């Protein structure tokens, strides 16, 4: 019986010093009053052609597929909330090299963004100023069948980004 208080105290200390894991974003749960969501095209601050269109359309598609919100394509006064995004940077770098030719064998594509969801009054419902997504792709060894793989890599990356963003918004992360 004397061990019981010590065990409770040890458990309390363990719980107080646990990981405390959380995502980088900040969120308050979405209010029930949000029924219409505006998702205007994201802003592109990079030189990557049409990356903002690809990311925006993936987010719209994911929102339509997973929620019952009415989605608007531009910021409007009739929207209960607006989801905004800015593509801050895109970066492509060789990941591995072919030991025989010295050419890149795989490449890593990295996209950095910031997103925020605000209500009609400007209150921030969700924000993450540091979304970073990566996608790897293999470079073809045959020059006769070579094609640029970065566009499909950006498409896969945009779908992953959209799934993660919508999950984070809906699940309150």
PyMOL commands that place a pseudoatom at each C-alpha (Angstrom):
pseudoatom trace, name=CA, resn=UNK, resi=1, chain=A, elem=C, hetatm=0, pos=[0.000, 0.000, 0.000]
pseudoatom trace, name=CA, resn=UNK, resi=2, chain=A, elem=C, hetatm=0, pos=[2.891, 2.384, 0.608]
pseudoatom trace, name=CA, resn=UNK, resi=3, chain=A, elem=C, hetatm=0, pos=[3.953, 2.028, -3.026]
pseudoatom trace, name=CA, resn=UNK, resi=4, chain=A, elem=C, hetatm=0, pos=[0.641, 3.332, -4.365]
pseudoatom trace, name=CA, resn=UNK, resi=5, chain=A, elem=C, hetatm=0, pos=[1.304, 7.071, -3.645]
pseudoatom trace, name=CA, resn=UNK, resi=6, chain=A, elem=C, hetatm=0, pos=[4.831, 6.733, -5.030]
pseudoatom trace, name=CA, resn=UNK, resi=7, chain=A, elem=C, hetatm=0, pos=[3.529, 5.039, -8.186]
pseudoatom trace, name=CA, resn=UNK, resi=8, chain=A, elem=C, hetatm=0, pos=[0.914, 7.787, -8.664]
pseudoatom trace, name=CA, resn=UNK, resi=9, chain=A, elem=C, hetatm=0, pos=[3.561, 10.473, -8.178]
pseudoatom trace, name=CA, resn=UNK, resi=10, chain=A, elem=C, hetatm=0, pos=[5.903, 8.758, -10.665]
pseudoatom trace, name=CA, resn=UNK, resi=11, chain=A, elem=C, hetatm=0, pos=[3.081, 8.481, -13.206]
pseudoatom trace, name=CA, resn=UNK, resi=12, chain=A, elem=C, hetatm=0, pos=[2.228, 12.178, -12.774]
pseudoatom trace, name=CA, resn=UNK, resi=13, chain=A, elem=C, hetatm=0, pos=[5.880, 13.161, -13.297]
pseudoatom trace, name=CA, resn=UNK, resi=14, chain=A, elem=C, hetatm=0, pos=[6.055, 10.937, -16.386]
pseudoatom trace, name=CA, resn=UNK, resi=15, chain=A, elem=C, hetatm=0, pos=[2.914, 12.527, -17.887]
pseudoatom trace, name=CA, resn=UNK, resi=16, chain=A, elem=C, hetatm=0, pos=[4.152, 16.042, -17.147]
pseudoatom trace, name=CA, resn=UNK, resi=17, chain=A, elem=C, hetatm=0, pos=[7.471, 15.422, -18.901]
pseudoatom trace, name=CA, resn=UNK, resi=18, chain=A, elem=C, hetatm=0, pos=[6.114, 13.567, -21.930]
pseudoatom trace, name=CA, resn=UNK, resi=19, chain=A, elem=C, hetatm=0, pos=[6.786, 14.561, -25.514]
pseudoatom trace, name=CA, resn=UNK, resi=20, chain=A, elem=C, hetatm=0, pos=[4.113, 17.219, -26.026]
pseudoatom trace, name=CA, resn=UNK, resi=21, chain=A, elem=C, hetatm=0, pos=[4.118, 16.607, -29.771]
pseudoatom trace, name=CA, resn=UNK, resi=22, chain=A, elem=C, hetatm=0, pos=[2.196, 19.054, -31.937]
pseudoatom trace, name=CA, resn=UNK, resi=23, chain=A, elem=C, hetatm=0, pos=[2.355, 20.343, -35.502]
pseudoatom trace, name=CA, resn=UNK, resi=24, chain=A, elem=C, hetatm=0, pos=[3.840, 23.676, -36.473]
pseudoatom trace, name=CA, resn=UNK, resi=25, chain=A, elem=C, hetatm=0, pos=[0.467, 25.157, -37.373]
pseudoatom trace, name=CA, resn=UNK, resi=26, chain=A, elem=C, hetatm=0, pos=[-1.882, 26.969, -35.056]
pseudoatom trace, name=CA, resn=UNK, resi=27, chain=A, elem=C, hetatm=0, pos=[-5.578, 26.242, -35.086]
pseudoatom trace, name=CA, resn=UNK, resi=28, chain=A, elem=C, hetatm=0, pos=[-8.780, 26.821, -33.278]
pseudoatom trace, name=CA, resn=UNK, resi=29, chain=A, elem=C, hetatm=0, pos=[-11.536, 24.409, -34.224]
pseudoatom trace, name=CA, resn=UNK, resi=30, chain=A, elem=C, hetatm=0, pos=[-13.677, 25.541, -37.120]
pseudoatom trace, name=CA, resn=UNK, resi=31, chain=A, elem=C, hetatm=0, pos=[-16.933, 27.081, -35.986]
pseudoatom trace, name=CA, resn=UNK, resi=32, chain=A, elem=C, hetatm=0, pos=[-20.219, 25.506, -37.054]
pseudoatom trace, name=CA, resn=UNK, resi=33, chain=A, elem=C, hetatm=0, pos=[-21.113, 28.781, -38.774]
pseudoatom trace, name=CA, resn=UNK, resi=34, chain=A, elem=C, hetatm=0, pos=[-18.569, 28.083, -41.534]
pseudoatom trace, name=CA, resn=UNK, resi=35, chain=A, elem=C, hetatm=0, pos=[-20.508, 26.688, -44.458]
pseudoatom trace, name=CA, resn=UNK, resi=36, chain=A, elem=C, hetatm=0, pos=[-18.989, 28.566, -47.402]
pseudoatom trace, name=CA, resn=UNK, resi=37, chain=A, elem=C, hetatm=0, pos=[-15.246, 28.520, -47.934]
pseudoatom trace, name=CA, resn=UNK, resi=38, chain=A, elem=C, hetatm=0, pos=[-13.398, 30.739, -50.410]
pseudoatom trace, name=CA, resn=UNK, resi=39, chain=A, elem=C, hetatm=0, pos=[-10.158, 29.339, -51.814]
pseudoatom trace, name=CA, resn=UNK, resi=40, chain=A, elem=C, hetatm=0, pos=[-8.662, 31.964, -54.117]
pseudoatom trace, name=CA, resn=UNK, resi=41, chain=A, elem=C, hetatm=0, pos=[-5.651, 30.995, -56.212]
pseudoatom trace, name=CA, resn=UNK, resi=42, chain=A, elem=C, hetatm=0, pos=[-2.520, 30.844, -54.093]
pseudoatom trace, name=CA, resn=UNK, resi=43, chain=A, elem=C, hetatm=0, pos=[0.198, 33.447, -54.629]
pseudoatom trace, name=CA, resn=UNK, resi=44, chain=A, elem=C, hetatm=0, pos=[3.390, 32.265, -56.323]
pseudoatom trace, name=CA, resn=UNK, resi=45, chain=A, elem=C, hetatm=0, pos=[6.597, 33.967, -55.163]
pseudoatom trace, name=CA, resn=UNK, resi=46, chain=A, elem=C, hetatm=0, pos=[8.797, 31.525, -57.091]
pseudoatom trace, name=CA, resn=UNK, resi=47, chain=A, elem=C, hetatm=0, pos=[9.907, 31.037, -60.682]
pseudoatom trace, name=CA, resn=UNK, resi=48, chain=A, elem=C, hetatm=0, pos=[8.211, 27.623, -60.924]
pseudoatom trace, name=CA, resn=UNK, resi=49, chain=A, elem=C, hetatm=0, pos=[5.629, 27.874, -63.672]
pseudoatom trace, name=CA, resn=UNK, resi=50, chain=A, elem=C, hetatm=0, pos=[2.003, 27.427, -62.527]
pseudoatom trace, name=CA, resn=UNK, resi=51, chain=A, elem=C, hetatm=0, pos=[2.876, 25.745, -59.211]
pseudoatom trace, name=CA, resn=UNK, resi=52, chain=A, elem=C, hetatm=0, pos=[0.287, 27.931, -57.459]
pseudoatom trace, name=CA, resn=UNK, resi=53, chain=A, elem=C, hetatm=0, pos=[-2.440, 26.690, -59.823]
pseudoatom trace, name=CA, resn=UNK, resi=54, chain=A, elem=C, hetatm=0, pos=[-1.501, 23.070, -59.226]
pseudoatom trace, name=CA, resn=UNK, resi=55, chain=A, elem=C, hetatm=0, pos=[-1.497, 23.456, -55.431]
pseudoatom trace, name=CA, resn=UNK, resi=56, chain=A, elem=C, hetatm=0, pos=[-4.741, 25.459, -55.367]
pseudoatom trace, name=CA, resn=UNK, resi=57, chain=A, elem=C, hetatm=0, pos=[-6.632, 22.993, -57.568]
pseudoatom trace, name=CA, resn=UNK, resi=58, chain=A, elem=C, hetatm=0, pos=[-5.441, 20.065, -55.429]
pseudoatom trace, name=CA, resn=UNK, resi=59, chain=A, elem=C, hetatm=0, pos=[-6.661, 21.767, -52.257]
pseudoatom trace, name=CA, resn=UNK, resi=60, chain=A, elem=C, hetatm=0, pos=[-10.027, 22.602, -53.845]
pseudoatom trace, name=CA, resn=UNK, resi=61, chain=A, elem=C, hetatm=0, pos=[-10.404, 19.022, -55.067]
pseudoatom trace, name=CA, resn=UNK, resi=62, chain=A, elem=C, hetatm=0, pos=[-9.575, 17.617, -51.618]
pseudoatom trace, name=CA, resn=UNK, resi=63, chain=A, elem=C, hetatm=0, pos=[-11.964, 20.029, -49.862]
pseudoatom trace, name=CA, resn=UNK, resi=64, chain=A, elem=C, hetatm=0, pos=[-14.789, 19.114, -52.234]
pseudoatom trace, name=CA, resn=UNK, resi=65, chain=A, elem=C, hetatm=0, pos=[-14.101, 15.387, -51.829]
pseudoatom trace, name=CA, resn=UNK, resi=66, chain=A, elem=C, hetatm=0, pos=[-13.840, 15.380, -48.026]
pseudoatom trace, name=CA, resn=UNK, resi=67, chain=A, elem=C, hetatm=0, pos=[-16.177, 18.119, -46.795]
pseudoatom trace, name=CA, resn=UNK, resi=68, chain=A, elem=C, hetatm=0, pos=[-19.629, 19.527, -47.345]
pseudoatom trace, name=CA, resn=UNK, resi=69, chain=A, elem=C, hetatm=0, pos=[-18.452, 23.130, -47.537]
pseudoatom trace, name=CA, resn=UNK, resi=70, chain=A, elem=C, hetatm=0, pos=[-19.602, 25.190, -50.476]
pseudoatom trace, name=CA, resn=UNK, resi=71, chain=A, elem=C, hetatm=0, pos=[-16.341, 26.186, -52.195]
pseudoatom trace, name=CA, resn=UNK, resi=72, chain=A, elem=C, hetatm=0, pos=[-15.841, 29.540, -53.948]
pseudoatom trace, name=CA, resn=UNK, resi=73, chain=A, elem=C, hetatm=0, pos=[-12.898, 30.091, -56.317]
pseudoatom trace, name=CA, resn=UNK, resi=74, chain=A, elem=C, hetatm=0, pos=[-12.249, 33.669, -55.277]
pseudoatom trace, name=CA, resn=UNK, resi=75, chain=A, elem=C, hetatm=0, pos=[-12.356, 35.727, -52.117]
pseudoatom trace, name=CA, resn=UNK, resi=76, chain=A, elem=C, hetatm=0, pos=[-15.903, 36.958, -51.668]
pseudoatom trace, name=CA, resn=UNK, resi=77, chain=A, elem=C, hetatm=0, pos=[-17.919, 38.748, -49.015]
pseudoatom trace, name=CA, resn=UNK, resi=78, chain=A, elem=C, hetatm=0, pos=[-20.385, 35.863, -49.068]
pseudoatom trace, name=CA, resn=UNK, resi=79, chain=A, elem=C, hetatm=0, pos=[-17.739, 33.376, -47.861]
pseudoatom trace, name=CA, resn=UNK, resi=80, chain=A, elem=C, hetatm=0, pos=[-17.759, 32.442, -44.179]
pseudoatom trace, name=CA, resn=UNK, resi=81, chain=A, elem=C, hetatm=0, pos=[-13.997, 31.809, -44.284]
pseudoatom trace, name=CA, resn=UNK, resi=82, chain=A, elem=C, hetatm=0, pos=[-11.114, 32.232, -46.741]
pseudoatom trace, name=CA, resn=UNK, resi=83, chain=A, elem=C, hetatm=0, pos=[-8.168, 29.881, -47.202]
pseudoatom trace, name=CA, resn=UNK, resi=84, chain=A, elem=C, hetatm=0, pos=[-5.103, 31.748, -48.486]
pseudoatom trace, name=CA, resn=UNK, resi=85, chain=A, elem=C, hetatm=0, pos=[-1.729, 30.379, -49.478]
pseudoatom trace, name=CA, resn=UNK, resi=86, chain=A, elem=C, hetatm=0, pos=[1.639, 31.661, -50.629]
pseudoatom trace, name=CA, resn=UNK, resi=87, chain=A, elem=C, hetatm=0, pos=[4.246, 29.488, -52.344]
pseudoatom trace, name=CA, resn=UNK, resi=88, chain=A, elem=C, hetatm=0, pos=[7.462, 30.804, -50.795]
pseudoatom trace, name=CA, resn=UNK, resi=89, chain=A, elem=C, hetatm=0, pos=[10.056, 28.650, -52.533]
pseudoatom trace, name=CA, resn=UNK, resi=90, chain=A, elem=C, hetatm=0, pos=[10.588, 25.651, -54.747]
pseudoatom trace, name=CA, resn=UNK, resi=91, chain=A, elem=C, hetatm=0, pos=[13.862, 23.808, -54.918]
pseudoatom trace, name=CA, resn=UNK, resi=92, chain=A, elem=C, hetatm=0, pos=[15.085, 20.881, -56.982]
pseudoatom trace, name=CA, resn=UNK, resi=93, chain=A, elem=C, hetatm=0, pos=[18.345, 19.150, -56.067]
pseudoatom trace, name=CA, resn=UNK, resi=94, chain=A, elem=C, hetatm=0, pos=[20.100, 15.916, -57.027]
pseudoatom trace, name=CA, resn=UNK, resi=95, chain=A, elem=C, hetatm=0, pos=[19.681, 13.304, -54.332]
pseudoatom trace, name=CA, resn=UNK, resi=96, chain=A, elem=C, hetatm=0, pos=[21.803, 10.422, -55.642]
pseudoatom trace, name=CA, resn=UNK, resi=97, chain=A, elem=C, hetatm=0, pos=[24.220, 10.021, -58.514]
pseudoatom trace, name=CA, resn=UNK, resi=98, chain=A, elem=C, hetatm=0, pos=[24.874, 7.189, -60.973]
pseudoatom trace, name=CA, resn=UNK, resi=99, chain=A, elem=C, hetatm=0, pos=[28.367, 5.887, -60.137]
pseudoatom trace, name=CA, resn=UNK, resi=100, chain=A, elem=C, hetatm=0, pos=[29.099, 4.985, -63.783]
pseudoatom trace, name=CA, resn=UNK, resi=101, chain=A, elem=C, hetatm=0, pos=[28.019, 8.185, -65.524]
pseudoatom trace, name=CA, resn=UNK, resi=102, chain=A, elem=C, hetatm=0, pos=[28.222, 10.726, -62.708]
pseudoatom trace, name=CA, resn=UNK, resi=103, chain=A, elem=C, hetatm=0, pos=[24.744, 11.979, -63.645]
pseudoatom trace, name=CA, resn=UNK, resi=104, chain=A, elem=C, hetatm=0, pos=[21.946, 12.470, -61.149]
pseudoatom trace, name=CA, resn=UNK, resi=105, chain=A, elem=C, hetatm=0, pos=[20.016, 9.231, -60.575]
pseudoatom trace, name=CA, resn=UNK, resi=106, chain=A, elem=C, hetatm=0, pos=[17.311, 10.709, -58.339]
pseudoatom trace, name=CA, resn=UNK, resi=107, chain=A, elem=C, hetatm=0, pos=[16.168, 14.223, -57.591]
pseudoatom trace, name=CA, resn=UNK, resi=108, chain=A, elem=C, hetatm=0, pos=[14.407, 15.778, -54.603]
pseudoatom trace, name=CA, resn=UNK, resi=109, chain=A, elem=C, hetatm=0, pos=[11.770, 18.472, -55.170]
pseudoatom trace, name=CA, resn=UNK, resi=110, chain=A, elem=C, hetatm=0, pos=[10.984, 20.711, -52.185]
pseudoatom trace, name=CA, resn=UNK, resi=111, chain=A, elem=C, hetatm=0, pos=[8.160, 23.252, -51.895]
pseudoatom trace, name=CA, resn=UNK, resi=112, chain=A, elem=C, hetatm=0, pos=[7.786, 25.685, -49.002]
pseudoatom trace, name=CA, resn=UNK, resi=113, chain=A, elem=C, hetatm=0, pos=[4.495, 27.520, -48.361]
pseudoatom trace, name=CA, resn=UNK, resi=114, chain=A, elem=C, hetatm=0, pos=[2.489, 29.424, -45.832]
pseudoatom trace, name=CA, resn=UNK, resi=115, chain=A, elem=C, hetatm=0, pos=[-1.273, 29.066, -45.463]
pseudoatom trace, name=CA, resn=UNK, resi=116, chain=A, elem=C, hetatm=0, pos=[-3.958, 30.678, -43.362]
pseudoatom trace, name=CA, resn=UNK, resi=117, chain=A, elem=C, hetatm=0, pos=[-7.691, 30.255, -42.911]
pseudoatom trace, name=CA, resn=UNK, resi=118, chain=A, elem=C, hetatm=0, pos=[-9.502, 33.337, -41.664]
pseudoatom trace, name=CA, resn=UNK, resi=119, chain=A, elem=C, hetatm=0, pos=[-13.147, 33.989, -40.958]
pseudoatom trace, name=CA, resn=UNK, resi=120, chain=A, elem=C, hetatm=0, pos=[-15.202, 36.919, -42.226]
pseudoatom trace, name=CA, resn=UNK, resi=121, chain=A, elem=C, hetatm=0, pos=[-14.073, 39.154, -39.359]
pseudoatom trace, name=CA, resn=UNK, resi=122, chain=A, elem=C, hetatm=0, pos=[-10.383, 38.379, -39.974]
pseudoatom trace, name=CA, resn=UNK, resi=123, chain=A, elem=C, hetatm=0, pos=[-9.980, 35.984, -37.050]
pseudoatom trace, name=CA, resn=UNK, resi=124, chain=A, elem=C, hetatm=0, pos=[-7.376, 33.329, -37.826]
pseudoatom trace, name=CA, resn=UNK, resi=125, chain=A, elem=C, hetatm=0, pos=[-8.945, 29.874, -37.699]
pseudoatom trace, name=CA, resn=UNK, resi=126, chain=A, elem=C, hetatm=0, pos=[-5.855, 28.024, -38.925]
pseudoatom trace, name=CA, resn=UNK, resi=127, chain=A, elem=C, hetatm=0, pos=[-2.381, 29.031, -39.979]
pseudoatom trace, name=CA, resn=UNK, resi=128, chain=A, elem=C, hetatm=0, pos=[0.919, 27.409, -40.765]
pseudoatom trace, name=CA, resn=UNK, resi=129, chain=A, elem=C, hetatm=0, pos=[3.698, 29.732, -41.927]
pseudoatom trace, name=CA, resn=UNK, resi=130, chain=A, elem=C, hetatm=0, pos=[6.130, 26.890, -42.622]
pseudoatom trace, name=CA, resn=UNK, resi=131, chain=A, elem=C, hetatm=0, pos=[4.647, 24.062, -44.693]
pseudoatom trace, name=CA, resn=UNK, resi=132, chain=A, elem=C, hetatm=0, pos=[7.456, 22.120, -46.367]
pseudoatom trace, name=CA, resn=UNK, resi=133, chain=A, elem=C, hetatm=0, pos=[6.752, 19.214, -48.704]
pseudoatom trace, name=CA, resn=UNK, resi=134, chain=A, elem=C, hetatm=0, pos=[9.206, 16.999, -50.542]
pseudoatom trace, name=CA, resn=UNK, resi=135, chain=A, elem=C, hetatm=0, pos=[8.879, 14.537, -53.410]
pseudoatom trace, name=CA, resn=UNK, resi=136, chain=A, elem=C, hetatm=0, pos=[11.590, 12.333, -54.853]
pseudoatom trace, name=CA, resn=UNK, resi=137, chain=A, elem=C, hetatm=0, pos=[11.769, 11.039, -58.413]
pseudoatom trace, name=CA, resn=UNK, resi=138, chain=A, elem=C, hetatm=0, pos=[14.111, 8.834, -60.414]
pseudoatom trace, name=CA, resn=UNK, resi=139, chain=A, elem=C, hetatm=0, pos=[15.889, 10.172, -63.501]
pseudoatom trace, name=CA, resn=UNK, resi=140, chain=A, elem=C, hetatm=0, pos=[15.724, 7.942, -66.577]
pseudoatom trace, name=CA, resn=UNK, resi=141, chain=A, elem=C, hetatm=0, pos=[19.044, 6.376, -67.597]
pseudoatom trace, name=CA, resn=UNK, resi=142, chain=A, elem=C, hetatm=0, pos=[18.041, 5.965, -71.242]
pseudoatom trace, name=CA, resn=UNK, resi=143, chain=A, elem=C, hetatm=0, pos=[18.387, 9.191, -73.202]
pseudoatom trace, name=CA, resn=UNK, resi=144, chain=A, elem=C, hetatm=0, pos=[16.017, 7.896, -75.915]
pseudoatom trace, name=CA, resn=UNK, resi=145, chain=A, elem=C, hetatm=0, pos=[13.187, 7.473, -73.378]
pseudoatom trace, name=CA, resn=UNK, resi=146, chain=A, elem=C, hetatm=0, pos=[14.093, 10.477, -71.229]
pseudoatom trace, name=CA, resn=UNK, resi=147, chain=A, elem=C, hetatm=0, pos=[11.355, 12.847, -70.167]
pseudoatom trace, name=CA, resn=UNK, resi=148, chain=A, elem=C, hetatm=0, pos=[11.257, 15.493, -67.478]
pseudoatom trace, name=CA, resn=UNK, resi=149, chain=A, elem=C, hetatm=0, pos=[9.806, 13.906, -64.336]
pseudoatom trace, name=CA, resn=UNK, resi=150, chain=A, elem=C, hetatm=0, pos=[9.589, 17.080, -62.251]
pseudoatom trace, name=CA, resn=UNK, resi=151, chain=A, elem=C, hetatm=0, pos=[6.057, 17.942, -63.398]
pseudoatom trace, name=CA, resn=UNK, resi=152, chain=A, elem=C, hetatm=0, pos=[4.575, 14.588, -62.239]
pseudoatom trace, name=CA, resn=UNK, resi=153, chain=A, elem=C, hetatm=0, pos=[6.608, 14.983, -59.026]
pseudoatom trace, name=CA, resn=UNK, resi=154, chain=A, elem=C, hetatm=0, pos=[5.015, 18.398, -58.416]
pseudoatom trace, name=CA, resn=UNK, resi=155, chain=A, elem=C, hetatm=0, pos=[1.586, 16.828, -59.061]
pseudoatom trace, name=CA, resn=UNK, resi=156, chain=A, elem=C, hetatm=0, pos=[2.207, 14.072, -56.477]
pseudoatom trace, name=CA, resn=UNK, resi=157, chain=A, elem=C, hetatm=0, pos=[3.561, 16.649, -54.042]
pseudoatom trace, name=CA, resn=UNK, resi=158, chain=A, elem=C, hetatm=0, pos=[0.487, 18.883, -54.502]
pseudoatom trace, name=CA, resn=UNK, resi=159, chain=A, elem=C, hetatm=0, pos=[-1.885, 15.972, -53.777]
pseudoatom trace, name=CA, resn=UNK, resi=160, chain=A, elem=C, hetatm=0, pos=[0.067, 15.101, -50.597]
pseudoatom trace, name=CA, resn=UNK, resi=161, chain=A, elem=C, hetatm=0, pos=[0.062, 18.746, -49.558]
pseudoatom trace, name=CA, resn=UNK, resi=162, chain=A, elem=C, hetatm=0, pos=[-3.709, 19.032, -50.113]
pseudoatom trace, name=CA, resn=UNK, resi=163, chain=A, elem=C, hetatm=0, pos=[-4.472, 15.852, -48.135]
pseudoatom trace, name=CA, resn=UNK, resi=164, chain=A, elem=C, hetatm=0, pos=[-2.308, 17.010, -45.245]
pseudoatom trace, name=CA, resn=UNK, resi=165, chain=A, elem=C, hetatm=0, pos=[-3.646, 20.565, -45.210]
pseudoatom trace, name=CA, resn=UNK, resi=166, chain=A, elem=C, hetatm=0, pos=[-7.301, 19.511, -45.285]
pseudoatom trace, name=CA, resn=UNK, resi=167, chain=A, elem=C, hetatm=0, pos=[-6.677, 16.900, -42.573]
pseudoatom trace, name=CA, resn=UNK, resi=168, chain=A, elem=C, hetatm=0, pos=[-4.927, 19.466, -40.391]
pseudoatom trace, name=CA, resn=UNK, resi=169, chain=A, elem=C, hetatm=0, pos=[-7.787, 21.936, -40.787]
pseudoatom trace, name=CA, resn=UNK, resi=170, chain=A, elem=C, hetatm=0, pos=[-10.561, 19.395, -40.207]
pseudoatom trace, name=CA, resn=UNK, resi=171, chain=A, elem=C, hetatm=0, pos=[-8.905, 17.497, -37.364]
pseudoatom trace, name=CA, resn=UNK, resi=172, chain=A, elem=C, hetatm=0, pos=[-7.841, 20.587, -35.438]
pseudoatom trace, name=CA, resn=UNK, resi=173, chain=A, elem=C, hetatm=0, pos=[-4.054, 20.313, -35.657]
for i in range(1, 173): cmd.bond("trace and resi %d" % i, "trace and resi %d" % (i + 1))
show_as sticks, trace
zoom trace
